[in-house]
Amino acid sequence: MTTDEPAEHDRTENRSEESADDDVDTDRGAPRADGSGEASESSSSRAGTGDDHDGEMDESSKQEQLDEVRENPVGEDLTSDHGVKISDTDNSLKAGERGPTIMEDFHFREKMTQFDHESIPERVVHARGTGAHGYFQPYEDPDVGDEYDDLEEVTKAKVLTDPDQKTPVFVRFSTVVGSRGSSDTVRDVRGFATKFYTEEGNWDLVGNNMPPFFIQDAMEFPDLVHAIKPEPDDGMPQASAAHDTFWDFASLKPEITHMIMWVLSGRALPRAYRMMQGFGVHTFRLVNDDGESVFVKFHWTPKLGTHQLVWDETTKLWGKDSDFNRKGLYDVIEEGYDPEWELGVQLFDEEQAEEFDFDVLDPTKIVPETEVPVRPIGKMVLNETPDNFFAEVEQVAFHPGNVVPGIDFSNDPLLQGRLFSYQDTQLNRFGSANWDEIPINRPVAERHNNQRAGFMRQEINEGNVSYKPNSIGDDDPQEVPEEEGGYEHYAEKIDGTKIRNRSDSFEDHFTQARLFWNSMSGPEKQNIVDAAHFELGKVERVEIRERMVYDLFNNVDHEFATRVAEGIGIEPPEEPGDEMPTHDREDPSLSMENRTPDTIETRKIAMLVDDGFDDEHVSTLRSALEEEGARVKVVSKLLGEKSGADGETVDADKHHVAAASVSFDAVVVPGGSESVDAMVQQGDPKHFVAEAFKHYKPIAAVGEGTKLFEAVDLPDTELADDGDLVSDAGVVTCRSDDLEAFAEAFRDAIAEHRHWDREPEEVPA
Ligand code: HDD
């Protein structure tokens, strides 16, 4: 588990009493706090397996099941895989002191074989990711609009409707294109896959952080992925769409246009996984007890708001903090903050669906919130990091086909294809149909069937019956009628002719792309244009750049296309034809600027100091920010203890050698002449401030600290020059001793996240 600080909150509250052993440092087989090295009894003393879990299901059910396979070597003897104690694991068995190794050395052979086979194929997409455990809990009586009395009227899925039920979940976040070892902060869609271990079986909601998708039919997926992955001849570039084959494909696939607008926007550069929306993307169905169905779109909304990084920052993070998003998730959970999302639904029936000017089965379309509001129905909390990355994050396997009664599929052709692909890909990754028996994938719900054998089978199925019907075993296991919880597919009436085509209703590729563009703020539009300049600027073939601008972007918005053309060396486009959309509709929910709640929780603040800092500034500011949930880190030239002017000391958490402004959300410089004078003489603190300014981050200085800002020369920025407090586009400065007002103004600037009303282009950072 990676963390800068020890866990502060009590994780035992999420576990059974059995695992909340006072002697145990964490609540499972971790070392004892007294250092005796004895592992807890949790793994051996717990009776039963998840498969015959007979107690009440609760949020800890999955953890209890996992406890059965957790292993901890603290205080134990080294053994072979087969339990034989090993006397020497450093020297192979040799014929004579300087002689060759002997074949009979079973320990050498076992150790080496295990090592040689310890990698499995990485996911063909979404290879790089991270994950966390938590729970989902429905709200009591959520408002689902006037059309329905309550949620039970539309779905029988208890996981969504029973407020007394906390369903354990495991969530994996990922980038799509890069391989397992690529950087976190690349421009890409992010995967947001949630496995709900419900009492009615596993439900996997395998979504993304953007609501539309690139293509309309699963048949096109291999082409899309081949085009965007490194080019097959030279294996370049890694984790990037910015190359000819991707934009060649895109420019010939107008259906991609809407998604491209999202991918060029800040949505593709999330500040943190905990600050990212999630979407089920497809239209799904909810089904009630009477077998009636409505359509649904699923939305995850993060409590901390939806925030982005800026491009220059992301490229620096590739080198300076390439695990930025992965580490961000681990760190906050370990430091005691449990990220939270609301699950919301957009509900609409077939008649409403027919009224829309798009087809709800077309995954390149969203249902605008201006048409159907998102109704929050429950919350998800992530509160536990994995113990073992491979066992949990790498081996977790999702499948959109995993649904529970009350949740069903639509005929979206992308979704239909996914229902095949995920099972198939797991066979490739695990080499066996028994991937569902791997601990992280096992349901907590009971399971009994006649599936048998195969590579790595874990279950020991008793008896001689593995078929149905049977009389020898009373025909067990029994089928379950729908009214008693058996899954029944929604009885949709289908009447069609076999045909390989694309429905006419999937034809409009630009109306929603334009809606997205219209809904962006000025700076968000500029970010999209800048991103297009980078991406298409990397495309060598002019005709591809031209097709993107003339055939796609120009049909979204002429001004947008013209601005893109300017930066990539092609002629500006002509006005688009009359048949192209000209509407000026907007959906405010699409702009991230409208998704900024007034909070600074979990924001990471760098406090720049050197010896001789103002003691009161440091302690008052730190507590004011930490009280609001921010995480303050002291950054100095070197690690070690720093002394204040009045004798207080602080330990530097980070030094300039290893820390950069890109890893922080905001910067504050306390006073103290000696400290500030020293920093004015150093390049790193000035660069730190300039770079944070360039990335539109809140920066603040108090007392003599303002001298550091003067030394940096921030363009067009007003700084306090007497006793006043000045807050100018997120630059907060104060020369007086009114620390409370200063901290408050800084806090407000942090809550805004980025200050786009700056002109940082001239800043050399
Ligand atoms: Fe997919 C993985 C999300 C379309 C085929 N997909 C994968 C993951 C996510 C998504 C989050 C990572 C799961 C994990 O963390 O293990 N995929 C989506 C979304 C899509 C989508 C939101 C469109 C709505 N995917 C899609 C299509 C196909 C696939 C159309 C193929 C027909 N996806 C796969 C896959 C992966 C996968 C090849 C790779 C690893 C895996 O499944 O488990 O089967």
Residues whose N, C-alpha, C, O or C-beta is under 5 A from the ligand:
A	BS01	HDD	R123 V124 V125 H126 R172 S174 G191 F192 A193 V206 G207 N208 F213 A218 F221 G280 V281 V396 F398 L414 G417 R418 S421 Y422 T425
